[in-house]
Amino acid sequence: MPRKTGSTPPAVVVLTSSDDDETAVNTMSNKKTKSVTRLQEQRGSSTPIVSSSDNKALDWRSFWKAGNFDFGLTGNPLPDDGDLEHARVHPKFLHSNATSHKWAFGAIAELLDNAVDEIHNGATFVKVDKVDIMKDNSPALLFHDDGGGMDPAGIRKCMSLGYSSKKSNTTIGQYGNGFKTSTMRLGADAIVFTRAVRGGIATQSVGLLSYTFLRMTSQDDVIVPMIDFDISGHWAEPIVNGSQDDWSSNLKTILEWSPFSSKEDLLIQFEDIGRHGTKVIIFNLWLNDEGIYELNFDDDDEDIRLRDEANQGGLRKLRKSVAELQAHISYRIRYSLRAYISMLYLKRFTNFNIILRGKPVEQHSIADNLKYSKVVKYKPQLHAVQASVDTTIGFIKEAPALGVCGFNVYHKNRLILPFWKVTGDGSSKGLGVVGVLEANFLEPVHDKQGFERSSAFIRLETKLKQMVMEYWKSCCHLVGYKPPGLYYLEKTNQVPIGPAANIQNKLAKEQYDGPPEGSNNKRKTTLDFDVSGKSFVDRICEENIELFMRCEEHASKEIKLQELVNSLEKKLKETKKKHAQLLLLVEAKRKLQNAK
């Protein structure tokens, strides 16, 4: 007999928004689905899956065009009297929500973050690999970790919008939105297999988040079919919430719209999970505008590449300098997942591996490979919070041959901004200078590919510009660059020859000694460098930075003074109120005495 329990939410959930620690998991009766024939795909990922002439089919298989169609209406009945209707989430929201990821690797990083957050639950690995779907010979993307897994309630929270159980200061995820946006950014459909042990009860669950199912059946609400099993005994017993027909209907929907054709095929997927862990398979991967898979699995058997980014260089023969630049990790992270993951996390893992296509990723520390590196402390101005940030700054080992520069900014161990250039594009100062820092005092945006442009972020940007300028002045000569002022000193050490000699000497003398006595010539020539060797532009930059920092200090003082004024005004108001009460009390006593 199938096991029944009242403690687990129903097997079909409707995605709704939720806040803080609450999740809205609402039941809904299963709708009858229409039988729709899928597009048959070819195995070779470099061959167009959909002909470019078939614009309609290409549009819904291309991520950036997949939302440009009408789902239609299903005419769901209104709720009965006394029943509360939940806020519906239209399936198009899944797509529009996923567009927050402009970059496919950013979506992959979100799923890796989920596995890394499981380290405190005993996770030792996460595997990222390509698997082949037997139904249609198409490629799919696999994520598999041996973390704590999810019980039936946990998988429903995972697939609800806006719920996050991660409240620790060390965990990366915080918005409760990463799983939905990342899976839908990489492919149209995702199926989740998870095992967990909670309170001595071992369970396994399957959930299907299918944009294809929702689209093909013209749903106007996001429905996620799920089934659960109790595996505490010798075999897997279905956990039935509601009726056996509901459970069977959910299983039928999963088998019809997933890569697996039978219940046995589903259960086989748990064999390599162990007692606990999670496996996510993303299928119906998105195509680019040419009808080819966005993710390239063919060029490198140990890597996954972004096809459009990798093809930007074309097949033409590149100059040596350009080829060296494209071989540097700052360029390779744009299209190579192995390169990107190698520097995705700041601290090296001690007992955890990220295994990409069967080979562990070797973590790459930018700070360890810098020449003439220094550590600069920065104390951000934060209200009621004391923070100190160590920034490692130095030259890349290829300097001065390569002009790669910028700061790698991490947040809670996770790379947010790689090689962020803070100096002007037209300036040669700072070439080859790279920095690394962890800015936990900033807030990343939802796709974790940038920071909110707050006042703290602007102050950090200004401070990093100052760091680059100061480091360049003191260390640029170590890699072969001329220090500021050297050009002028070389010029002044040259002996003038010819008629211009007298004029040049006279101008130089006036520059330092002033015009001759009695002369009406009050103009002084403006030279590029002063006697200290600083250029005019450098002096202006330093003055601007100093003025900005002073302005920030005054703004901070102004805020504190305003808070003090508000506090004093509040106390004055309370004092006046007490004074009025005392006057009334005195007047009442006076009247009482007069009456006596």
Disulfide bonds with the S-S distance in Angstrom:
none
